[in-house]
C-alpha cells in the first residue's frame, strides 16, 4: 500500500496503487441526527422500530456512509493543489449495514488514468473507493472519476 500524498498532480496517480486511510467511529446519535434531516426512514431514526425491521436494529443511511467516505477522501487523498472536482460516479453499492459503534475506514484503488484531449492541463482518474468496517468487511463501494490538474503539459 502507498502512503497518501496530498500534493499529487494528475501524473502522480498510477494504475494499481492502493491507499487506505481513516478511522471514523459511527455513533447512534449521529445516525439519528443525519437521518432525521436527510433520510428519515424508521430503521434510521427510531431504534425501537428498527429492531422489528429487516435489519434487526438501527442502521446508518447509506448517504451518511457516503458522506463519511467523502470526508476521508478530502482529508487524506484528494489533492488541495490539483483537485478539480468530479464529473460523477459510475457505480455506488451499499453492501452491508453500518451500525452504531462501527469504525469505518476507506480504501482507494486507482483503476484508470486518462489525460484530457480537449484540456491537456488536466486528467481524469478512475478509482474504486471501498468503505470497510472494523472487521474488514466492505460496507460500501463506489467507482468514480476525479479531475486533477496536471503538473506539466504533454510534449
LINDA-V822012 format. One line per field, one symbol per residue. ss: DSSP state (A for helix, B for strand, O for the rest). phi: phi as a letter, one per 40 degrees, with the letter a starting at -180 (. if undefined). psi: psi as a letter, one per 40 degrees, with the letter a starting at -180 (. if undefined). A space follows every 10 residues. Layout:
ss: ???
phi: ???
psi: ???
//
This chain:
ss: OOOOOOOOOA AAOOOOOBBB BBBBBOOAAA AAAAAAAAOO OAAAAOAAAA AOOOOOOOOO OAAAAAAAAA AAAAAAOOOO OOBOOOOBBB BBBBOOOOOO OOBBBBBBBB BBBBBOOOOO OBBBBBBBBB BBOOOOOBBB BBBBBBBBBO OOOOO
phi: .ccdbcbcbd cccbdgcbbb agabccbddc dccccdcbac cdcbbbdccc cbcccgicbc cdccdccccc cccccbbccc cbcbgacibc abbbcacbbd gcbbabbbbc cabaccccbc caabbcbbbb bbcccgccba bababbbbcc cbccc
psi: iihhhefiid eehhheihhh iighhhiddd ddddddddgf idedehdddd deieeeihii iddddddddd dddddedhhd dehfaieaid hhhhdiihih eihiiihhhh diihihddge eiiihhihhh hiaeeehhdi ihhihihhhi diii.
//
